Amino acid sequence: MALQAAALVPSAFSVPKENLQGKSSASFRDSSLFGVSFSEQLKADFTNSSAVRCKREYNLRNGAVRAQVTASAPSVTRAAPDGKKTLRKGSVIITGASSGLGLATAKALAETGKWHVIMACRDFLKAERAAKSAGISKENYTIMHLDLASLDSVRQFVDNFKRSERSLDVLVCNAAVYLPTAKEPTFTAEGFELSVGTNHLGHFLLARLLLDELKKSDYPSKRLIIVGSITGNTNTLAGNVPPKANLGDLRGLAVGLNGLNSSAMIDGGDFDGAKAYKDSKVCNMLTMQEFHRRFHEDTGIVFASLYPGCIATTGLFREHIPLFRLLFPPFQKYITKGYVSEEESGKRLAQVVSDPSLTKSGVYWSWNKDSASFENQLSQEASDAEKARKVWEISEKLVGLA
Ligand SMILES: NC(=O)c1ccc[n+]([C@@H]2O[C@H](COP(=O)([O-])OP(=O)(O)OC[C@H]3O[C@@H](n4cnc5c(N)ncnc54)[C@H](OP(=O)(O)O)[C@@H]3O)[C@@H](O)[C@H]2O)c1
């Protein structure tokens, strides 16, 4: 039945009978079925495991809206009227909080009254409208301008944040672009292919520059979360939808993904927008683990990644053909049963931000059909420590840190 539904969507969809890790497998073009998240039953077959006052000045400069925030950081505890000490509000930056998973997470955290969310967004007015329509109370969020497709913007964001003197307790690298129908590569301000440039390199620089802020935080559980995806994991059925993620020997990344005198793809191959997205997600998951190896023991910061489920209705699919956008949500809801609402996905990411039971570092979290979290296993490539080290070192050079 799933296959019949799949046949309704354009592009090739075929199911070879040969084995994948000893089980049956499906293979189909990603441009027709991005991130197919099959039912938990099927998934199990393919994975092994189970007071701040803000003074804001908004300036329109060079066409971009910038927000400058001045604030004083509260201490970690404050006295309640009964004399008992209570935990102060946590301070969390969420990139790409203007829609989808980021917005739902901002809402879930803000609603608890325990978090102040810094919505790091490229479109200030869109973010403001989104926060209002989601019903997030004004005192629970601040919007700051961040365009991850510009390293200058990332640096400016970090400077503005530091000037705010707000503490940073959790950083969530969530924003992403997905360009499955692009025939030609497009590029960031510094000339990196847009998907890897935004999803990986922009976040890599942001996370590196904000690490000291996290280290300074006196909050009991400091976390750095980088959103991953099942589509970058070739140990899953969804991860086997061509084009598969594959960073190869990193030859394209090593020369800057500029598409001029070199390939725009990490592995040096021909441009493929869907693959570039999946490769960027592998980089996100490798980066999280490399952060863990380098900094967890000394800093106590918890580094984590996650697959929130298939949130088929988000803006991530905006570049896809209209028929895909029409059929993808019901396909995920009724056929694969991998569908997750934006609200539910936001609750999941909010758990990774704040749940006291999710404090293990270096983990890639997933959820089963009962919405219970479990530590999932990454694909061989997405858990390759040597590749993670190389991606880290090359990325440092590309973003100007080495
Ligand atoms: N949807 C799914 O099924 C699914 C599954 C697995 C993982 N994920 C992951 O979940 C995360 C969120 O995706 P989503 O589904 O919520 O998609 P979405 O609704 O399109 O959200 C993406 C966010 O990223 C922002 N963004 C894009 N380019 C940016 C840039 N250059 N600078 C700053 N922000 C930028 C967007 O801003 P604008 O509003 O200005 O466009 C938007 O707020 C991504 O990391 C994605 O890989 C999603």
The ligand as a Tripos MOL2 file, in Angstrom:
@<TRIPOS>MOLECULE
LIG
   48    52     1     0     0
SMALL
NO_CHARGES

@<TRIPOS>ATOM
      1 N1         10.6240   18.6180    8.4700 N.am      1 LIG1
      2 C1         11.1190   17.4110    8.7130 C.2       1 LIG1
      3 O1         10.4970   16.4020    8.4190 O.2       1 LIG1
      4 C2         12.4700   17.2520    9.3350 C.ar      1 LIG1
      5 C3         12.9430   15.9630    9.5910 C.ar      1 LIG1
      6 C4         14.1870   15.8010   10.1750 C.ar      1 LIG1
      7 C5         14.9320   16.8960   10.5160 C.ar      1 LIG1
      8 N2         14.4720   18.1420   10.2580 N.ar      1 LIG1
      9 C6         15.3190   19.2620   10.6150 C.3       1 LIG1
     10 O2         14.5630   20.1650   11.4040 O.3       1 LIG1
     11 C7         15.1560   21.4590   11.2950 C.3       1 LIG1
     12 C8         14.0630   22.4960   11.0710 C.3       1 LIG1
     13 O3         13.4340   22.2330    9.8390 O.3       1 LIG1
     14 P1         11.8800   22.4790    9.6110 P.3       1 LIG1
     15 O4         11.3370   21.2300    9.0860 O.co2     1 LIG1
     16 O5         11.2810   23.1070   10.8030 O.co2     1 LIG1
     17 O6         11.9150   23.5070    8.3750 O.3       1 LIG1
     18 P2         11.4560   25.0340    8.2570 P.3       1 LIG1
     19 O7         10.0850   25.2230    8.7740 O.co2     1 LIG1
     20 O8         11.7480   25.4200    6.8440 O.co2     1 LIG1
     21 O9         12.4600   25.7910    9.2320 O.3       1 LIG1
     22 C9         13.7420   26.1140    8.8220 C.3       1 LIG1
     23 C10        14.1510   27.3780    9.5040 C.3       1 LIG1
     24 O10        15.4960   27.6710    9.0900 O.3       1 LIG1
     25 C11        15.5570   29.0340    8.7870 C.3       1 LIG1
     26 N3         16.6450   29.3480    7.8780 N.ar      1 LIG1
     27 C12        16.8580   28.9110    6.6270 C.ar      1 LIG1
     28 N4         17.9560   29.4870    6.1170 N.ar      1 LIG1
     29 C13        18.4610   30.2990    7.0750 C.ar      1 LIG1
     30 C14        19.5730   31.1730    7.1450 C.ar      1 LIG1
     31 N5         20.3880   31.3580    6.1020 N.pl3     1 LIG1
     32 N6         19.7970   31.8590    8.2830 N.ar      1 LIG1
     33 C15        18.9680   31.7200    9.3480 C.ar      1 LIG1
     34 N7         17.8790   30.9190    9.3410 N.ar      1 LIG1
     35 C16        17.6290   30.2210    8.2030 C.ar      1 LIG1
     36 C17        14.2050   29.3530    8.1620 C.3       1 LIG1
     37 O11        14.0170   30.7450    8.1530 O.3       1 LIG1
     38 P3         12.8850   31.4710    7.2670 P.3       1 LIG1
     39 O12        11.6320   31.3240    8.0610 O.co2     1 LIG1
     40 O13        13.3640   32.8970    7.1780 O.co2     1 LIG1
     41 O14        12.8650   30.7730    5.9730 O.co2     1 LIG1
     42 C18        13.2910   28.5810    9.1030 C.3       1 LIG1
     43 O15        13.0250   29.3490   10.2600 O.3       1 LIG1
     44 C19        16.1950   21.3700   10.1900 C.3       1 LIG1
     45 O16        17.4640   21.2510   10.7620 O.3       1 LIG1
     46 C20        15.8220   20.0940    9.4600 C.3       1 LIG1
     47 O17        16.9460   19.5040    8.8670 O.3       1 LIG1
     48 C21        13.2460   18.3520    9.6880 C.ar      1 LIG1
@<TRIPOS>BOND
     1     1     2 1
     2     2     3 2
     3     2     4 1
     4     4     5 ar
     5     4    48 ar
     6     5     6 ar
     7     6     7 ar
     8     7     8 ar
     9     8     9 1
    10     8    48 ar
    11     9    10 1
    12     9    46 1
    13    10    11 1
    14    11    12 1
    15    11    44 1
    16    12    13 1
    17    13    14 1
    18    14    15 2
    19    14    16 1
    20    14    17 1
    21    17    18 1
    22    18    19 2
    23    18    20 1
    24    18    21 1
    25    21    22 1
    26    22    23 1
    27    23    24 1
    28    23    42 1
    29    24    25 1
    30    25    26 1
    31    25    36 1
    32    26    27 ar
    33    26    35 ar
    34    27    28 ar
    35    28    29 ar
    36    29    30 ar
    37    29    35 ar
    38    30    31 1
    39    30    32 ar
    40    32    33 ar
    41    33    34 ar
    42    34    35 ar
    43    36    37 1
    44    36    42 1
    45    37    38 1
    46    38    39 2
    47    38    40 1
    48    38    41 1
    49    42    43 1
    50    44    45 1
    51    44    46 1
    52    46    47 1
@<TRIPOS>SUBSTRUCTURE
     1 LIG1         1 GROUP 0 **** ****
